[in-house]
Amino acid sequence: MIVPHIALKVFFVIFCSSFACGEYWTYDCLKQEHKCKRIRLEDGITAVSLAVCRLFCDENPGTLWPRVNGKIRLEQSLTTLNLTKIQFTVHSKSDKNDQFWRINEERLRKQISRKVPHSSSLTEGGNLLKILVNVDNEDTKLGLDTNEHYQIRTSKEGNGDIVANITAETIFGARHAFETISQLIVFDDIRGELQIVDDFEVDDKPAYPHRGFLLDTVRNYYPVEAIKRTIDSMAMVKLNVFHWHISDSQSFPMMLKSHPEMSEIGAYSAEKVYTIENIKDIYEYAYTRGVLLLPEFDAPAHVGEGWQTKNATSCFDMDPWENFCTEPACGQLDPTKDHMYDILEDIYREMYDAFGKPDRFHMGGDEVHEECWTVSNDIRNWIHEHGLELNTSGLMELWGYFQQKALERLKRVTGNDIPAIVWSSTLTGKDYVEKHLNKQKYIIQFWRQKNESAITDLLEKGYRLILSNYDNFYLDCGFGHWMREGNNWCSPYKDWKKVYSNDFRYFDAKYRSQFLGGEAALWSEQVDHLSVDGRTWPRLSALAERLWTDPTTGWQQAISRMLIHRERLVENGIAAETLVPHWCLQHQGKCIMK
């Protein structure tokens, strides 16, 4: 069948090949009904490929992930695109971002080219795509206050060329528009052509400013390439924070210029390290993809390897470890050691600079074990000298003292009052939080279950929160325990539907402004660069739609798009886990139990 290279009004008959005899199945995707009728294509019958039809199987295009959080108008009209004829014109008040645009232009070209299967070839011809970008604001800093809103208006000129006008307040909003455009281009395997929707409008913005993913690169080491691949995938779904858990008790992989001996004795090997240059390189990589590189130096707990020569820790590598920490090896900073804060300031300084001077800094604060501190004579003496009891209340005073001193050192480095993020803990409990953590200076990342009263207590006290409740957002859950029989502590497995269903509307609407967003977390006791893709994707995409769109509908309305999105991840080199038999992808709506 020969089809001329013209714009195609869509007739909703899906064409997909049958390997048996070259015949074809039809399927009405709009009504979600299956027509088990076999036909032969003949001259005069207009067939539309499965990929093309999917564009229009949803009121919010069936290929978009995350969904548009605003207005969208999509006409059922397509034009053939010439891959070699894509032009970019950027109008910005700042001329300092040439590299930013070069990288994103090349990224978009690659995303489009990857839509063409290796076994297929493009038919010659097609029309020019002109992408015109207008950025209103000179601000090029990515932070909590960054405006990521964008608009796209696409139309077709008389000569057949397509013009996509992008308007955004910042370069980051405009970059998000590129991702949306890429998802409105499909490969038509009937004609061997790339097709683009030639008449659509989008007005889109995120529901929450902090849309993140935590990756622990300490328990197991991740090469730079694996981190960059993860950031690339995050950019595809408009996630904007890569929370780098780069320090812990098991290893010290960060090569500091001020204290080089810490990685020399603390890293797993000389190859399994991150230099300051590595971190700066990853920062630039993330920045051009609209992703903030968020540093975390976890303290005062989760500190051990690398500190052996510093005389600044308590209970380091003590046995039996079960008495002093959650998992081996144990270690916590000793807040009574004044020289320890000098080292901490050096670490903060190098991290803050290498991570691009972010507008927030994660200070850790996770899982302080009282038993680890009580074995120290210096700590017991400090408690006594300050008229305190060697109990939880007294040790919380010690922890509060540490937070005060550490925050002073962080502010000395940053030169201003950027917010410090800490994990929820005993110190963030209602009996201690207001005394030790100023709500104007701290953001609390809540990792316990969402239905615990502690989160409501924090909201009522006016604290800003990032939600990472483990019952929905921990991606390492549901696997065999690595130290004993049975499953790990936070089982069962959190599938994409569980992540998607973590609705922030669970809380009273009056607290909505206090939620800055959320993060999924992948702790890496049982994951490394060889398994990170499947462990993370496409579950992390479910979080992306939750935080960008904050949908009011359930996962059932998202599953068809999710299956298409998973294929797009694989198309771009991400080994995302499969969710269903491939038959379900070709028969949308048939695999959901009523």
C-alpha positions in Angstrom: 0.0 0.0 0.0 1.4 3.4 -0.9 0.4 6.4 1.1 1.4 9.9 0.0 3.4 12.1 2.3 0.6 14.4 3.4 -1.0 15.3 6.7 -3.3 12.5 7.9 -6.6 13.0 9.5 -6.9 10.0 11.9 -9.4 7.3 11.3 -9.3 5.1 14.4 -8.6 1.7 13.1 -5.4 0.3 14.5 -3.0 -1.6 12.3 -0.7 -4.2 13.9 0.9 -7.0 12.1 0.1 -10.7 12.5 3.1 -12.8 12.1 1.1 -15.8 10.9 -0.1 -14.7 7.5 0.4 -11.0 7.0 -3.1 -10.2 8.0 -4.1 -7.6 10.5 -6.1 -7.1 13.6 -8.3 -4.1 14.2 -9.1 -2.6 17.6 -11.2 0.4 18.6 -9.0 2.2 21.1 -11.4 5.0 21.8 -14.1 2.8 23.1 -11.7 0.4 24.6 -13.4 -2.5 22.8 -11.8 -5.4 20.9 -12.9 -6.3 17.4 -11.7 -9.8 16.9 -12.3 -9.5 13.2 -9.5 -10.1 10.7 -9.3 -8.1 7.6 -7.0 -7.5 4.7 -5.9 -4.0 3.9 -7.0 -3.0 0.4 -6.6 0.2 -1.6 -9.0 2.8 -0.3 -8.8 1.6 3.3 -7.0 4.1 5.6 -5.1 2.3 8.3 -3.5 4.0 11.3 -0.7 2.4 13.2 -1.0 1.4 16.8 1.5 4.1 17.8 -0.4 6.8 16.0 -3.7 5.8 17.5 -2.4 5.8 21.0 -1.9 9.5 20.8 -5.7 10.0 20.8 -6.8 7.2 23.1 -7.1 9.6 26.0 -8.5 13.0 26.6 -5.0 13.9 27.8 -2.9 12.4 25.0 -2.3 8.7 25.5 1.4 9.1 25.1 2.1 11.8 27.7 3.8 11.0 31.0 3.3 12.9 33.3 -0.1 14.2 32.3 -0.5 17.9 31.7 -1.4 19.8 34.8 -3.4 22.5 33.2 -5.0 22.9 29.8 -4.4 21.0 26.6 -6.1 21.1 23.2 -5.1 18.4 20.7 -6.5 18.2 17.2 -6.6 14.7 15.5 -4.3 15.8 12.8 -0.8 14.6 12.0 2.0 15.6 9.7 5.0 13.7 8.5 8.3 14.9 10.2 11.7 15.0 8.5 14.2 14.1 11.2 16.9 16.0 9.5 14.8 19.2 9.3 14.4 20.4 12.9 15.3 24.0 13.5 15.7 25.7 16.9 15.5 29.4 17.6 15.9 30.7 21.2 15.0 34.2 22.3 16.2 34.7 25.9 17.1 37.8 28.0 20.3 35.9 28.9 22.9 34.8 26.5 24.7 32.7 29.0 22.9 29.5 28.2 24.2 28.5 24.8 25.5 25.2 26.1 22.2 24.5 27.9 20.3 24.8 24.6 22.8 22.9 22.5 22.6 20.0 24.9 18.8 20.0 25.0 18.5 20.4 21.2 20.7 17.4 20.7 18.9 15.5 23.4 15.5 16.1 21.6 16.9 15.0 18.3 18.2 11.7 19.8 14.9 11.1 21.6 13.1 11.4 18.3 15.5 9.3 16.3 15.2 6.5 18.9 11.6 6.2 18.0 12.6 4.5 14.8 13.3 0.8 15.4 16.6 -0.5 14.3 14.8 -2.9 12.0 13.0 -0.1 10.2 14.0 2.6 7.9 12.5 6.1 7.4 10.7 6.9 4.2 12.3 9.9 2.5 10.6 13.2 2.7 8.6 14.9 5.5 8.2 18.4 6.7 10.3 20.9 8.7 9.7 21.4 12.4 10.6 24.9 13.7 10.9 25.1 17.5 10.8 28.7 18.7 11.6 29.3 22.3 10.9 32.5 24.2 12.2 32.7 27.8 11.0 35.7 29.8 13.3 35.6 32.9 17.1 35.9 33.1 17.1 33.8 36.3 19.1 30.6 35.6 19.2 29.2 39.2 17.2 26.1 39.8 15.5 26.1 43.2 12.3 25.9 45.2 11.1 29.2 43.8 11.9 28.4 40.2 8.9 28.9 37.8 8.7 25.7 35.7 5.5 26.7 33.9 5.5 26.5 30.1 3.2 26.9 27.1 3.3 25.4 23.7 1.3 26.4 20.6 1.8 24.4 17.5 0.4 25.1 14.1 1.0 24.2 10.4 2.1 26.7 7.8 0.9 26.8 4.3 4.0 25.0 2.9 3.5 22.1 5.4 6.1 23.2 7.9 5.2 22.8 11.6 5.9 25.7 14.0 6.0 24.9 17.7 6.1 28.1 19.8 7.3 27.6 23.4 6.9 30.3 26.0 8.2 30.0 29.5 9.3 32.1 32.4 12.6 30.2 32.8 14.9 28.0 30.8 13.8 25.0 33.0 10.1 25.4 32.0 11.1 25.7 28.3 13.2 22.5 28.7 10.2 20.6 30.1 8.3 21.7 26.9 10.9 19.8 24.8 10.0 16.6 26.7 6.3 17.1 26.0 7.0 17.7 22.3 9.1 14.6 22.1 6.1 12.6 23.4 3.8 13.9 20.7 5.9 12.5 18.0 5.5 8.8 17.1 6.8 6.4 14.5 4.2 5.2 12.0 5.3 1.6 11.2 2.8 1.3 8.3 4.4 4.1 6.4 7.9 4.2 7.9 7.4 7.8 8.9 7.7 10.0 12.0 4.4 11.7 12.6 3.9 14.8 14.8 0.6 16.2 16.0 0.5 19.4 14.0 -2.2 21.4 15.9 -2.1 21.4 19.7 -1.8 23.8 22.6 -0.4 23.0 26.1 -0.4 25.1 29.3 1.4 23.1 31.9 3.1 23.5 35.3 4.0 21.2 38.3 1.9 20.8 41.3 4.9 20.7 43.7 8.4 22.3 43.5 10.4 19.5 45.0 10.0 16.3 42.9 12.9 14.0 43.7 14.7 10.7 43.8 17.2 9.6 46.5 19.9 7.3 45.4 22.3 5.8 47.9 25.7 5.3 46.3 27.5 4.3 49.5 26.3 0.8 50.4 27.2 -0.1 46.8 29.1 2.0 44.4 27.5 3.5 41.2 29.8 4.6 38.3 29.3 8.1 37.1 27.7 6.8 33.9 24.9 5.0 35.9 24.2 8.2 37.8 23.9 10.2 34.6 21.6 7.6 33.0 19.3 7.9 36.0 19.3 11.7 35.7 18.5 11.4 32.0 15.5 9.2 32.9 14.4 11.7 35.5 14.4 14.5 33.0 12.1 12.5 30.7 9.4 12.6 33.4 10.1 16.1 34.7 11.5 15.1 38.1 13.8 17.9 39.3 15.8 16.8 42.3 18.5 14.1 42.4 19.1 13.6 46.1 22.6 12.2 46.4 23.2 10.1 49.5 27.0 10.2 49.1 28.1 9.5 52.7 27.4 6.8 55.2 29.1 4.5 57.7 30.1 1.7 55.3 32.3 3.8 53.0 33.5 7.3 52.3 33.7 7.5 48.5 34.0 11.3 48.2 37.6 12.5 47.5 38.0 15.7 49.5 40.8 18.0 48.7 40.9 19.2 52.3 41.0 15.7 53.7 42.1 13.3 51.0 43.0 10.6 53.6 39.3 10.1 54.3 38.5 8.5 51.0 41.9 6.8 50.9 41.1 4.8 54.0 37.3 4.9 53.7 36.4 4.1 50.0 35.9 0.4 48.9 38.8 0.8 46.5 40.8 3.5 44.7 38.4 3.1 41.7 35.2 3.4 43.7 35.4 7.1 44.5 33.9 10.4 43.4 36.3 13.2 42.9 35.2 16.8 43.3 35.6 17.0 39.5 33.2 14.0 39.1 30.6 15.7 41.2 30.9 19.0 39.3 30.6 17.1 36.0 27.4 15.4 37.3 26.1 18.8 38.5 26.4 20.3 35.1 24.9 17.2 33.5 21.9 17.4 35.8 21.5 21.2 35.5 21.1 21.0 31.7 18.4 18.5 32.2 16.5 20.6 34.7 17.6 18.5 37.7 19.0 20.0 41.0 21.8 18.0 42.5 21.0 17.9 46.2 23.9 17.0 48.5 23.4 15.0 51.7 26.0 14.6 54.3 24.4 12.3 56.8 25.2 13.2 60.4 25.5 12.7 63.3 24.7 9.0 62.7 25.6 6.9 59.7 29.3 8.0 60.0 32.2 5.6 60.2 34.6 4.6 57.4 37.0 7.4 56.6 36.9 8.9 60.1 39.3 6.4 61.7 42.1 8.9 62.2 40.0 11.8 63.2 39.2 10.9 66.8 35.7 12.3 66.2 33.3 9.3 66.4 31.7 7.0 68.9 31.0 3.2 68.6 32.7 2.9 65.3 32.5 -0.7 64.0 31.6 -2.0 67.5 30.3 -5.6 68.0 27.8 -6.9 68.5 26.7 -4.2 66.0 23.0 -4.9 66.7 23.4 -3.1 70.0 24.6 0.1 68.5 23.1 0.6 65.0 20.6 -0.6 62.5 23.1 -2.3 60.2 26.9 -2.8 60.1 29.2 -1.0 60.2 28.2 1.3 63.2 29.4 4.8 63.8 28.2 8.2 64.9 29.9 11.6 65.2 30.8 12.6 68.8 29.2 16.1 69.3 31.5 16.9 72.2 34.6 17.0 69.9 35.1 20.6 69.0 37.6 19.8 66.2 35.0 17.6 64.5 33.0 20.7 63.5 36.1 22.1 61.7 36.2 18.9 59.6 32.4 19.1 59.1 32.8 22.7 57.8 35.5 21.6 55.3 33.2 18.9 54.0 30.2 21.3 53.7 32.4 23.8 51.9 33.6 21.3 49.3 30.2 19.8 48.8 28.3 23.1 48.6 30.7 24.3 45.9 30.8 21.1 43.9 27.0 20.7 44.0 26.6 24.1 42.4 25.7 26.1 45.5 22.2 24.7 45.8 19.3 26.6 47.6 19.0 23.8 50.2 21.3 21.3 51.8 20.5 17.9 53.4 22.1 17.4 56.8 20.9 13.8 57.3 19.9 13.2 60.9 18.7 9.7 60.4 18.6 6.9 62.9 20.7 8.2 65.8 21.1 5.3 68.3 21.3 6.3 71.9 23.4 3.2 72.8 26.1 4.4 70.4 26.6 7.6 72.3 26.3 6.2 75.8 29.4 4.0 75.4 31.6 7.2 75.1 33.2 8.5 78.3 33.4 12.0 76.7 29.7 12.0 76.0 28.7 10.7 79.4 30.9 13.4 81.0 29.3 16.1 78.8 25.8 15.0 79.9 26.8 15.1 83.5 28.5 18.5 83.2 25.4 20.0 81.7 23.2 18.7 84.5 21.4 16.2 82.2 20.3 12.6 82.7 21.8 9.8 80.5 18.4 9.1 78.9 16.5 10.0 75.8 15.8 13.6 77.0 19.5 14.2 77.8 20.7 12.7 74.6 18.3 14.8 72.6 19.9 17.9 74.2 23.2 16.6 72.9 21.7 16.1 69.5 20.2 19.5 69.5 23.6 20.9 70.5 25.1 19.1 67.5 22.5 20.5 65.1 23.1 24.1 66.4 26.9 23.8 65.9 26.6 22.0 62.5 24.1 24.5 61.2 26.4 27.4 62.2 29.1 25.8 60.2 26.8 25.3 57.2 25.7 28.9 57.3 29.3 30.0 57.5 29.9 28.1 54.2 26.8 29.2 52.3 26.9 32.8 53.6 23.1 32.9 53.9 20.2 31.1 55.5 19.4 28.4 53.0 17.1 25.8 54.4 18.6 22.6 55.9 16.7 19.4 55.4 16.7 16.6 58.0 15.1 13.2 58.2 12.2 12.7 60.6 13.5 11.2 63.8 13.1 11.2 67.6 14.4 14.8 67.4 11.6 15.8 65.1 9.0 14.4 67.6 6.6 16.7 69.3 8.5 16.7 72.6 11.8 18.1 71.0 11.3 19.5 67.5 10.4 23.1 68.4 13.2 23.4 70.9 15.9 22.2 68.6 14.8 22.8 65.0 13.6 26.2 63.9 10.8 25.8 61.4 12.0 28.8 59.5 15.4 27.1 59.0 14.6 23.4 58.6 12.6 21.3 56.2 11.7 17.8 57.5 11.8 14.8 55.2 9.3 12.4 56.6 10.1 8.8 55.9 7.8 7.0 58.4 4.3 5.7 57.4 2.0 8.4 56.2 -0.8 7.6 58.7 1.4 8.2 61.7 0.4 11.0 64.0 3.9 12.5 64.0 3.3 13.9 60.5 0.2 15.7 61.6 2.0 17.1 64.6 4.7 18.6 62.4 2.1 20.1 60.1 0.2 21.6 63.0 3.4 23.2 64.2 3.9 24.8 60.8 6.9 22.8 59.5 7.5 22.3 55.8 7.7 18.7 54.7 9.0 16.5 51.9 7.1 13.2 51.9 9.1 10.0 51.5 6.9 7.7 53.5 8.4 4.2 53.2 5.0 2.5 52.9 4.7 4.0 49.4 7.9 5.6 48.3 10.8 3.2 49.3 11.8 1.3 46.2 14.2 -1.2 48.0 11.3 -2.9 49.9 9.9 -6.3 49.2 13.0 -8.3 48.7 14.8 -11.0 50.7 16.5 -9.8 53.8 20.3 -9.6 53.3 21.2 -10.6 56.8 18.7 -13.2 57.8 15.8 -15.4 56.5 12.6 -13.7 55.3 11.9 -10.5 53.6 13.5 -7.1 54.4 12.1 -4.8 57.0 9.8 -2.6 54.8 8.2 -5.4 52.8 6.0 -5.8 50.8 7.1 -4.6 47.4 5.8 -1.1 46.5 4.7 -1.5 42.9 4.0 1.5 40.6 0.3 1.5 41.5 1.2 1.9 45.2 3.6 4.8 44.4 1.0 6.4 42.2 -1.7 6.2 44.8 0.2 8.1 47.5 -2.2 11.0 47.3 -1.3 14.1 49.3 -5.0 14.9 49.6 -5.0 12.4 52.4 -4.0 15.4 54.6 -6.2 18.4 55.4 -6.2 20.9 52.5 -5.1 23.7 54.8 -1.6 22.0 55.0 -1.1 21.8 51.3 1.3 24.7 51.1 3.5 23.0 53.7 4.2 20.1 51.4 7.1 21.0 49.2 6.8 17.7 47.4 8.2 14.2 47.7 11.0 11.8 47.0 11.2 8.1 46.3 14.2 6.5 47.9 16.4 3.6 46.7 18.7 2.4 49.5 21.4 0.3 47.9 22.2 -2.6 50.3 20.9 -4.9 47.6 21.2 -2.8 44.4 24.1 -1.5 42.3 24.5 -0.1 38.8 23.7 -3.4 37.2 20.2 -3.6 38.7 19.3 0.0 39.3 17.3 0.6 36.2 14.8 -2.3 36.8 14.6 -1.5 40.5 13.8 2.2 39.8 11.8 2.3 36.6 9.0 2.7 35.8 8.0 3.0 39.5 9.8 6.3 39.7 7.6 7.6 36.8 4.6 7.0 38.9 6.0 9.4 41.5 6.7 11.9 38.7 3.0 12.1 37.7 1.9 12.2 41.4 4.1 15.3 42.0 3.7 17.0 38.6 0.0 16.5 38.1 -1.3 15.4 41.5 -4.0 13.4 39.8 -7.5 12.9 41.3 -8.1 9.7 39.4 -6.6 6.3 40.3 -4.0 4.2 38.6 -6.6 2.4 36.5 -7.0 5.6 34.4 -3.2 5.7 34.0 -2.2 2.2 33.2 -2.5 2.4 29.4 -0.2 5.5 29.4 2.1 3.8 31.8 2.6 0.8 29.5 3.4 3.1 26.6 5.7 5.1 28.8 7.6 2.0 29.9 8.3 1.2 26.3 9.6 4.7 25.8 12.0 4.3 28.7 13.3 1.1 27.1 13.5 2.9 23.7 15.9 5.4 25.4 18.2 2.7 26.8 16.6 2.3 30.3 16.2 -1.3 31.4 12.8 -0.6 33.0 11.0 -3.6 34.4 8.1 -5.0 32.4 4.7 -4.7 33.9 2.4 -6.9 31.8 2.5 -9.3 28.9 3.0 -7.5 25.7 -0.5 -8.5 24.6 -1.9 -6.1 27.2 0.1 -3.2 25.6 -1.6 -4.0 22.2 -5.1 -4.4 23.8 -5.5 -1.4 26.1 -8.0 -1.8 28.9 -8.4 -5.5 28.5 -6.0 -6.5 31.3 -7.6 -4.6 34.2 -9.8 -6.6 36.5 -13.1 -4.9 37.1 
